[in-house]
Amino acid sequence: MKFDVEIASSVKPKPIEEIAEIAGLKQDEIVPWGEYKAKVLLRSWDRLKARRDGKLILVTTINPTPEGEGKTTITIGLAQALAKLGKKVMLGIREPSLGPMMGIKGGATGGGHSQVIPMEDINLHFTGDMHAITSAHNLLASLVDNHLHHGNEFRIDPRYIVWPRVMDISDRSLRHVVIGLGGPSNGVPHEVEFSITPASEIMAIVCLYQDIKDLKERLGRIIVAYDFDDNPITAKDLNAVGALCVLLKDAIKPNLVQTLEGVPAFVHGGPFANIAHGASSLISTKLGLKLADYFVTEAGFGSELGAEKFFDIVCRVGKLKPDAAVLVVSIRALKRHGRGDVRKGLENLEKHMENLTKFGVPFIVALNKFDTDRDEEIEIVEKYCDQKNVPFAVAEVWKHGGEGGIELAGKLIALMHNKRSDFKFLYDLDLPIKEKIEIIAREMYGADRVVYTVTAEQDIKLAEKLDLDKLPICIAKTQFSLSDDPSLLGRPKNFKITIREIKFSAGAGFLVPMSGKITTMPGLPKRPQAEKMDLLENGKVKFG
């Protein structure tokens, strides 16, 4: 069996100019980043915005295993299958983070014969977007501390600096640190946090902005600290917006690449769905809908996380209406949720089916087939979907590329033809903060109740005081369980969700309730993927 990198290396990519032409972009609307990558200039939107949108297809999953469910692989394979059926198609996925890349999960460019390429570049430094966002974020942190050092005109309370620093590597030792030690010449001592770059509010802003004016307004609204009278201090107050935009000038442009079968793909933006909103950039999605008749995108982790946030946050901001969803499932995940019993694991699938139904979006279940799956196990899942009157398809896109997704693509097209989307949001923005949180916890997770710490209660009062209570909700929660406890597998009953604090992403435009023990800075596993990597003498990268 070949490794993903060997399969990717065996394919000669098309020049990026040819991919742009296939997508419908003009040569003066792209800036090549080497032979096989390009930045798409924002002025392309002016030419395309009057076009009718294509079909928007969201790929989501059940609660995954630590290795993932192959959601990105299915997204890529489905797009390749639609292309094989003669459809004009594009796809959009998120940029990989070095955190999971060097940790337990590895890369995020798909797998087998359903990958985006050049996979080594995309999985590592790509076009530098992650570094630009990291730099912009940390510049703002530096400006806050510089303001303290030079007289503190805004009377910032060092105890209430809420803007962390970020880096795109998992490092649990940086979750809580003290800076400014060493005397007056080295700054003001205070405690700070480090988050991973995908959790940065600037990452969220890059993925939700719609034009330069909107970008500047969002950046300006970022709350970095509070003064001694509990008034918020923003990036605009610190005159930081212009410099942030300068650092982000290329990162805000979508990245164009291709699949192994030459299907144009946007890979842009990388927020995690367990600690952020979990979708690739809105600007690339809107461009893709204008360029293609079918645009396939993915949202991170399960339907209760990435899909809910895509529907309730991204679709609100972008005024999008999804036409269909694909719910990815694997036998190994069902066995995990059923403690070895596929039938028992179907309870988890059932909840995710119910979740998608609540949004009024027609969906199909796609079983990501592995060589270890037995026919009788697959038959159990297929019969269950038949009983629920839900379309079902086996996808072998890892093994066969687009050809392995023809059944899925055909059934998906039939579904969209025969069943119109009746898309609706889960909650009204005008509801109180607690009510919005509790609707998500009850309807998406199946929780009985939500409990709030004293800190969370104080955060809610402050949000109301600052007129932030009408923002959508982006709950940070473990991806491995419907609950906030990763050990509760399957479909847990009679559980509560604990909200310990609420972070304000005023610039991105949502509130982030932190549930359970979730953290915005992951740690590395005992045997991280980084230990298996190497640079070979021929200059090729060895990933595993």
DRENBALO-567798 format. One record per residue (C-alpha): residue in one letter; residue number from 1; x, y, z. Coordinates in steps of 0.05 Angstrom, whole numbers, plus 32768, in hexadecimal, padded with zeros to 4 digits. Example, Ala and Ser with C-alpha at 12.3 -4.5 7.8 and 13.67 -1.06 7.14 Angstrom:
2
  resn  resi    c1    c2    c3
     a     1  80F6  7FA6  809C
     s     2  8111  7FEB  808F
END
This chain:
544
  resn  resi    c1    c2    c3
     m     1  8000  8000  8000
     k     2  801C  8044  7FEC
     f     3  8020  807E  801C
     d     4  7FF9  80BD  800C
     v     5  803A  80E3  7FFC
     e     6  804E  80AC  7FCA
     i     7  800B  80B0  7FA7
     a     8  800E  80FC  7FA5
     s     9  8055  80FB  7F8A
     s    10  8041  80CB  7F52
     v    11  8012  80FE  7F33
     k    12  802C  8137  7F07
     p    13  8003  8174  7F1A
     k    14  7FE8  81A2  7EE5
     p    15  8005  81E8  7EE3
     i    16  7FDD  8215  7F11
     e    17  7FCC  8243  7ED6
     e    18  7FA7  8208  7EB6
     i    19  7F82  81FA  7EF7
     a    20  7F6D  8243  7EFA
     e    21  7F52  823E  7EB3
     i    22  7F2B  81FF  7EC5
     a    23  7F0E  8224  7F01
     g    24  7EFA  825F  7ED6
     l    25  7F2D  8291  7EF1
     k    26  7F53  82BF  7EC3
     q    27  7F9F  82BF  7EC2
     d    28  7FA2  8306  7EDD
     e    29  7F76  82F1  7F18
     i    30  7FAA  82C3  7F36
     v    31  7FF1  82CA  7F50
     p    32  8018  8289  7F49
     w    33  803B  8272  7F88
     g    34  806A  8243  7F65
     e    35  8053  8212  7F2F
     y    36  8018  81F2  7F52
     k    37  7FFB  8225  7F82
     a    38  7FDD  826A  7F79
     k    39  7FBD  82A3  7F9E
     v    40  7F7B  82BB  7F81
     l    41  7F75  8306  7F7E
     l    42  7F39  8324  7FA1
     r    43  7F26  834D  7F64
     s    44  7F0D  830D  7F43
     w    45  7ECF  8314  7F6E
     d    46  7EBB  8353  7F49
     r    47  7EB7  832C  7F08
     l    48  7E94  82EF  7F26
     k    49  7E64  830B  7F5A
     a    50  7E28  8313  7F2B
     r    51  7E29  82C9  7F18
     r    52  7DF7  8298  7F35
     d    53  7E11  826C  7F6D
     g    54  7E1E  8222  7F61
     k    55  7E07  81EB  7F91
     l    56  7E27  81EE  7FD6
     i    57  7E37  81AA  7FF4
     l    58  7E51  81A4  803C
     v    59  7E77  8166  8053
     t    60  7E73  8156  809D
     t    61  7E7A  8118  80C8
     i    62  7E67  80F3  8107
     n    63  7E93  80FA  8145
     p    64  7ED7  80E4  812A
     t    65  7F0E  80B7  8142
     p    66  7F50  80D9  8156
     e    67  7F69  80C9  810F
     g    68  7F2D  80EB  80EE
     e    69  7EF7  80CE  80C2
     g    70  7F13  80E0  807E
     k    71  7EE4  811B  8075
     t    72  7F17  8142  804D
     t    73  7F26  8104  8022
     i    74  7EDB  80FC  8014
     t    75  7ED5  8147  8003
     i    76  7F0D  8141  7FD0
     g    77  7EF6  80FE  7FB5
     l    78  7EAE  8116  7FAE
     a    79  7EC5  8153  7F86
     q    80  7EEF  8125  7F59
     a    81  7EB3  80F7  7F4F
     l    82  7E86  8132  7F3C
     a    83  7EBA  8147  7F09
     k    84  7EBA  8100  7EEC
     l    85  7E6F  8107  7EE3
     g    86  7E7C  8145  7EB9
     k    87  7E6A  8179  7EED
     k    88  7E8E  81BB  7EF5
     v    89  7EA6  81B5  7F3C
     m    90  7ED5  81D4  7F6E
     l    91  7EE4  81C4  7FB7
     g    92  7EFA  81EC  7FF3
     i    93  7F1E  81D1  8031
     r    94  7F46  81F0  806A
     e    95  7F91  81F9  806D
     p    96  7FB4  81C5  8098
     s    97  7FD1  81DB  80DB
     l    98  8016  81C5  80F1
     g    99  7FF6  81B2  8134
     p   100  7FD2  8173  811C
     m   101  8006  816A  80E5
     m   102  803C  8160  8119
     g   103  800C  8140  814B
     i   104  7FDE  8104  8146
     k   105  7FB6  8110  8108
     g   106  7FEA  8120  80D4
     g   107  7FDB  8148  8095
     a   108  7F99  8163  807C
     t   109  7F9D  815F  8031
     g   110  7F72  8121  8029
     g   111  7F8E  80DC  801D
     g   112  7F9C  80A5  7FEA
     h   113  7F82  80B8  7FA6
     s   114  7F58  80F1  7FC1
     q   115  7F8A  8127  7FD3
     v   116  7F98  8170  7FC4
     i   117  7FDE  817E  7FAB
     p   118  8017  8190  7FB4
     m   119  8008  816D  7FF6
     e   120  804D  8179  8016
     d   121  8047  81C4  800B
     i   122  7FFF  81C8  8022
     n   123  800C  819F  8061
     l   124  8049  81C8  8074
     h   125  8052  8213  8067
     f   126  8027  8218  8028
     t   127  8020  8262  8014
     g   128  8032  827D  8059
     d   129  7FEA  828D  806E
     m   130  7FF2  826D  80B3
     h   131  8032  8294  80C0
     a   132  8012  82D5  80AA
     i   133  7FD7  82CA  80D8
     t   134  8005  82B7  8111
     s   135  802F  82F5  8105
     a   136  7FF3  8323  8102
     h   137  7FD6  8305  8142
     n   138  8018  830B  8168
     l   139  8024  8352  814F
     l   140  7FE3  8366  8171
     a   141  7FF9  8344  81B1
     s   142  803B  8369  81AD
     l   143  8018  83AC  81A3
     v   144  7FEF  83A0  81E2
     d   145  802D  8393  820B
     n   146  8052  83CC  81EA
     h   147  8018  83FA  81FE
     l   148  8020  83E4  8246
     h   149  806A  83F1  8245
     h   150  8064  8437  8229
     g   151  8036  8456  825D
     n   152  7FF5  842F  8253
     e   153  7FCC  846A  8238
     f   154  7F8C  843F  8235
     r   155  7F95  8427  827D
     i   156  7F95  83DE  8268
     d   157  7F8F  83B0  82A4
     p   158  7FC8  837D  829D
     r   159  7F9C  834A  82C0
     y   160  7F68  834F  8289
     i   161  7F8F  8348  8249
     v   162  7F66  8316  8222
     w   163  7F8E  8312  81E1
     p   164  7FBB  82D4  81E2
     r   165  7FF7  82C5  81B8
     v   166  7FF5  828E  8184
     m   167  8022  825D  8160
     d   168  8011  8226  812E
     i   169  802F  81ED  8157
     s   170  800D  81C6  818F
     d   171  8032  81D6  81D0
     r   172  800C  81CB  8211
     s   173  8044  81EB  823A
     l   174  8032  822F  821D
     r   175  7FE9  822E  8232
     h   176  7FF6  825B  826F
     v   177  8037  8283  8274
     v   178  8050  82C3  8294
     i   179  8074  82F8  826A
     g   180  8095  833A  8279
     l   181  80C5  8320  82AE
     g   182  810A  833F  82B7
     g   183  80FC  8386  82CE
     p   184  80DB  83C5  82B1
     s   185  8104  83C4  8271
     n   186  80E5  8381  825D
     g   187  809C  8394  8262
     v   188  8064  838B  8294
     p   189  805F  8345  82B3
     h   190  801C  8323  82A8
     e   191  8000  82DF  8297
     v   192  7FF0  82CE  824E
     e   193  7FD6  8293  8227
     f   194  7FED  8274  81E7
     s   195  7FBA  8257  81B6
     i   196  7FC6  8231  8176
     t   197  7FC1  825C  8137
     p   198  7F80  823B  811E
     a   199  7F5F  8254  815E
     s   200  7F74  829C  8150
     e   201  7F3C  82CE  8148
     i   202  7F64  82EB  810D
     m   203  7F5F  82A6  80EC
     a   204  7F13  82A9  80F5
     i   205  7F11  82EF  80D8
     v   206  7F3A  82DB  809B
     c   207  7F08  82A2  8091
     l   208  7ECA  82CF  8099
     y   209  7EDC  8312  8079
     q   210  7EBB  8325  8038
     d   211  7EE3  8361  801F
     i   212  7F1B  838E  8037
     k   213  7EEB  83BF  8059
     d   214  7ECB  8385  807F
     l   215  7F10  836A  8091
     k   216  7F25  83AC  80B0
     e   217  7EE5  83B3  80D7
     r   218  7EEA  836D  80F3
     l   219  7F33  8376  8106
     g   220  7F23  83B8  8127
     r   221  7EEE  8398  8153
     i   222  7F1E  8366  8173
     i   223  7F1E  836D  81BE
     v   224  7F65  8366  81D9
     a   225  7F5D  837D  8222
     y   226  7F33  83A4  8254
     d   227  7F45  83E3  827A
     f   228  7F3E  83ED  82C5
     d   229  7EF5  8401  82BB
     d   230  7EE6  83C1  8294
     n   231  7EE1  83E6  8251
     p   232  7EFA  83BD  8215
     i   233  7F39  83D2  81F0
     t   234  7F39  83BF  81A7
     a   235  7F6B  83B6  816E
     k   236  7F4F  83F6  8151
     d   237  7F5F  841B  8192
     l   238  7FA7  8405  818A
     n   239  7FAB  841C  8141
     a   240  7FBC  83D5  812E
     v   241  7F8C  83C9  80F5
     g   242  7FB7  83E3  80BC
     a   243  7FF4  83BA  80D0
     l   244  7FC9  837B  80D9
     c   245  7FAD  8384  8093
     v   246  7FF3  838D  8076
     l   247  800A  834B  8095
     l   248  7FCB  8328  807B
     k   249  7FCC  8345  8035
     d   250  7FDD  8302  8014
     a   251  7FBE  82D4  8048
     i   252  7F78  82F0  8039
     k   253  7F7D  82D9  7FF0
     p   254  7F63  8292  7FE3
     n   255  7F95  825C  7FD0
     l   256  7F88  8235  7F90
     v   257  7FA3  81EE  7F89
     q   258  7F8A  81AD  7F69
     t   259  7F77  8166  7F7A
     l   260  7F9D  8129  7F60
     e   261  7F6A  8127  7F27
     g   262  7F71  8170  7F15
     v   263  7F32  818C  7F37
     p   264  7F3C  81D5  7F4D
     a   265  7F3D  81DD  7F98
     f   266  7F3F  8217  7FC9
     v   267  7F68  820A  8008
     h   268  7F61  8248  8032
     g   269  7F5B  8256  807C
     g   270  7F61  8223  80B4
     p   271  7F36  822D  80F3
     f   272  7F2B  81EE  811C
     a   273  7EE2  81DC  8128
     n   274  7EEA  81C6  8170
     i   275  7F08  8208  8187
     a   276  7EF3  8237  814E
     h   277  7EBF  8237  8115
     g   278  7EE0  8201  80EB
     a   279  7ED5  8217  80A2
     s   280  7F01  822E  8069
     s   281  7EFD  8276  8054
     l   282  7EBA  8295  8041
     i   283  7EDA  82BC  8009
     s   284  7EF4  827C  7FE7
     t   285  7EB0  825A  7FF1
     k   286  7E8B  8294  7FD1
     l   287  7EBD  8295  7F97
     g   288  7EB5  824A  7F8E
     l   289  7E6A  824F  7F8B
     k   290  7E70  8282  7F52
     l   291  7EA4  8259  7F2C
     a   292  7E86  8213  7F31
     d   293  7E42  81F2  7F2A
     y   294  7E53  81C7  7F67
     f   295  7E7F  81DF  7FA1
     v   296  7E92  81AB  7FD5
     t   297  7EAC  81C3  8018
     e   298  7EB8  81A5  805C
     a   299  7EAE  81BB  80A4
     g   300  7ED9  81A0  80DC
     f   301  7EC7  8164  8107
     g   302  7E7F  814E  8113
     s   303  7E3C  816D  8101
     e   304  7E35  8188  8148
     l   305  7E75  81B1  813F
     g   306  7E8C  81C4  80F9
     a   307  7E49  81BC  80D5
     e   308  7E21  81E2  810A
     k   309  7E54  821B  8108
     f   310  7E55  821B  80BC
     f   311  7E09  8220  80BA
     d   312  7DFF  8251  80F4
     i   313  7E3D  827D  80EB
     v   314  7E5A  8279  80A5
     c   315  7E18  8274  8080
     r   316  7DFD  82AF  80A8
     v   317  7E39  82DB  8097
     g   318  7E3D  82C6  804E
     k   319  7DF2  82C0  8042
     l   320  7DFD  8279  8029
     k   321  7DC9  8242  8020
     p   322  7DE6  81FC  8020
     d   323  7DC5  81CD  7FED
     a   324  7DDB  818B  800C
     a   325  7E08  816B  8040
     v   326  7E31  812B  8040
     l   327  7E37  8108  8083
     v   328  7E77  80DE  8085
     v   329  7E79  80A0  80AF
     s   330  7EAB  8067  80B7
     i   331  7EA6  8022  80D3
     r   332  7EE1  8030  8102
     a   333  7EBD  806C  8120
     l   334  7E7C  8046  8129
     k   335  7EA3  800F  814C
     r   336  7EC4  8043  8179
     h   337  7E81  8060  818C
     g   338  7E63  801B  8195
     r   339  7E9E  8000  81BD
     g   340  7EAB  7FCF  8185
     d   341  7E63  7FC6  816F
     v   342  7E50  7FE8  812D
     r   343  7E05  7FE3  813C
     k   344  7E0F  8006  817F
     g   345  7E39  803C  815E
     l   346  7DFF  804E  8131
     e   347  7DE2  8077  816A
     n   348  7E18  80AB  815D
     l   349  7E07  80AC  8113
     e   350  7DBE  80B3  8124
     k   351  7DCB  80F3  814B
     h   352  7DF2  8112  8113
     m   353  7DBA  8101  80E2
     e   354  7D8A  8125  8110
     n   355  7DB8  8161  8115
     l   356  7DBA  816B  80C9
     t   357  7D6F  8162  80C5
     k   358  7D66  819D  80F5
     f   359  7D86  81CC  80C1
     g   360  7D58  81B5  8089
     v   361  7D92  81A0  805C
     p   362  7D8A  815F  8035
     f   363  7DC4  8130  8042
     i   364  7DE3  80ED  802F
     v   365  7E0C  80BE  805A
     a   366  7E4F  80AD  803B
     l   367  7E74  8071  8058
     n   368  7EBF  807B  8051
     k   369  7ED5  8034  8042
     f   370  7F15  8017  805D
     d   371  7F34  7FD5  8046
     t   372  7F27  7FB9  808C
     d   373  7EDC  7FC4  8087
     r   374  7EB2  7F85  807F
     d   375  7E76  7F82  8050
     e   376  7E47  7F6E  8088
     e   377  7E5C  7FAB  80B0
     i   378  7E4E  7FDA  8075
     e   379  7E0B  7FB7  806A
     i   380  7DF7  7FC8  80B2
     v   381  7E02  8012  80A5
     e   382  7DDF  8010  8061
     k   383  7DA2  7FEE  807D
     y   384  7D9F  8020  80B6
     c   385  7DA0  805A  8085
     d   386  7D6A  8038  805C
     q   387  7D3E  8033  809A
     k   388  7D49  807E  80A6
     n   389  7D3A  808E  805C
     v   390  7D7E  80AE  8056
     p   391  7DA7  80A4  8016
     f   392  7DE6  807B  8020
     a   393  7E24  8070  7FF7
     v   394  7E66  804C  8000
     a   395  7EA2  8077  7FEE
     e   396  7EE5  8059  7FDB
     v   397  7F05  809A  7FC6
     w   398  7F45  808D  7FEE
     k   399  7F51  804F  7FC4
     h   400  7F34  8063  7F81
     g   401  7F30  80AF  7F80
     g   402  7EF5  80CE  7F5C
     e   403  7EE1  808A  7F3F
     g   404  7ED6  8072  7F86
     g   405  7EA5  80AA  7F94
     i   406  7E77  80A2  7F57
     e   407  7E40  8081  7F7F
     l   408  7E42  80B9  7FB3
     a   409  7E44  80F0  7F7F
     g   410  7E0A  80D2  7F57
     k   411  7DDE  80C9  7F94
     l   412  7DEF  810F  7FAD
     i   413  7DDB  812F  7F6A
     a   414  7D99  8107  7F6C
     l   415  7D8D  811E  7FB3
     m   416  7D97  8168  7FA2
     h   417  7D6A  8160  7F64
     n   418  7D32  813E  7F8B
     k   419  7D35  8161  7FCE
     r   420  7D3A  81AC  7FD4
     s   421  7D61  81C9  800F
     d   422  7D35  81EB  8043
     f   423  7D71  8208  8068
     k   424  7D65  822B  80AA
     f   425  7D90  8242  80E5
     l   426  7D8E  821E  8128
     y   427  7D81  825D  8152
     d   428  7D6F  82A6  814E
     l   429  7DA7  82D7  815B
     d   430  7D79  8303  8186
     l   431  7D72  82CC  81BB
     p   432  7D98  82D4  81FC
     i   433  7DDE  82B6  81FE
     k   434  7DCB  827E  822D
     e   435  7D90  826A  8203
     k   436  7DBA  8266  81C4
     i   437  7DEE  823C  81E8
     e   438  7DB9  820E  8204
     i   439  7D97  8205  81C0
     i   440  7DD9  81ED  81A3
     a   441  7DE8  81C0  81DF
     r   442  7DA2  81A2  81DF
     e   443  7D95  819C  8194
     m   444  7DDB  818C  817B
     y   445  7DFB  8166  81B5
     g   446  7DBE  8149  81D7
     a   447  7DD0  8167  821A
     d   448  7D9D  816C  8252
     r   449  7DB6  81AD  826D
     v   450  7DEE  81E0  826D
     v   451  7E11  81F8  82AB
     y   452  7E3C  8237  82AF
     t   453  7E76  8247  82DC
     v   454  7E79  828A  8301
     t   455  7EAB  82A2  82CC
     a   456  7E7B  8290  8294
     e   457  7E42  82B4  82B6
     q   458  7E6E  82F3  82BC
     d   459  7E82  82EC  8273
     i   460  7E39  82EB  825E
     k   461  7E2A  832A  8285
     l   462  7E66  834D  8266
     a   463  7E50  8337  8220
     e   464  7E0C  8354  822B
     k   465  7E2B  8395  8245
     l   466  7E57  839A  8206
     d   467  7E1B  838B  81D7
     l   468  7E3B  834A  81C1
     d   469  7E01  831E  81D6
     k   470  7DE1  831D  8190
     l   471  7E1D  82F9  8172
     p   472  7E1A  82B0  815C
     i   473  7E38  827A  8189
     c   474  7E77  8251  8179
     i   475  7E7D  821D  81B1
     a   476  7EC2  8200  81BC
     k   477  7EB9  81B6  81CC
     t   478  7EDB  8173  81C5
     q   479  7ED1  8154  8180
     f   480  7ED3  810C  8199
     s   481  7E90  810C  81BD
     l   482  7E4B  812C  81B6
     s   483  7E56  8143  81FE
     d   484  7E8F  816D  821A
     d   485  7EB0  812E  8236
     p   486  7EDA  810A  8200
     s   487  7ED1  80C7  8224
     l   488  7E85  80C7  821A
     l   489  7E7E  80A4  81D8
     g   490  7E42  808E  81B0
     r   491  7E04  80B6  81BF
     p   492  7E09  80CA  8208
     k   493  7DCB  80D8  8231
     n   494  7DBC  8101  826F
     f   495  7DFA  812D  826B
     k   496  7E09  8176  8276
     i   497  7E35  81A7  8251
     t   498  7E61  81D3  827D
     i   499  7E73  8218  8264
     r   500  7EAF  8230  828C
     e   501  7EBB  8273  8268
     i   502  7EA7  8299  8229
     k   503  7EDA  82B9  81FC
     f   504  7EC5  82F5  81D2
     s   505  7ED7  82F4  8188
     a   506  7EB9  8338  817A
     g   507  7EE0  8341  8139
     a   508  7ECF  82FC  811D
     g   509  7E89  8307  8135
     f   510  7E79  82CF  8165
     l   511  7E7E  82BA  81AE
     v   512  7EA7  827D  81C1
     p   513  7E8C  8257  81FF
     m   514  7EC3  8229  8218
     s   515  7EA6  81E6  822D
     g   516  7EC3  81AE  8257
     k   517  7F0E  81AA  8256
     i   518  7F19  81C2  820E
     t   519  7F56  81ED  8203
     t   520  7F6B  821B  81CB
     m   521  7FB3  8200  81CD
     p   522  7FB5  81B5  81C0
     g   523  7FEE  8188  81D8
     l   524  8016  8155  81B2
     p   525  8009  810A  81BB
     k   526  803D  80DC  81D9
     r   527  8055  80C6  8194
     p   528  8049  8102  8166
     q   529  804B  80FD  811B
     a   530  8087  812C  811D
     e   531  80B2  80F1  8134
     k   532  80A4  80CC  80F3
     m   533  80B6  8105  80C2
     d   534  80F6  810E  809C
     l   535  8115  8132  8061
     l   536  8133  80FF  8031
     e   537  8173  8109  800A
     n   538  814C  8114  7FCA
     g   539  8129  814F  7FEB
     k   540  80E6  812B  7FF3
     v   541  80C1  812E  8035
     k   542  80B2  80ED  805B
     f   543  8073  80F4  8085
     g   544  806B  80AF  80A5
END
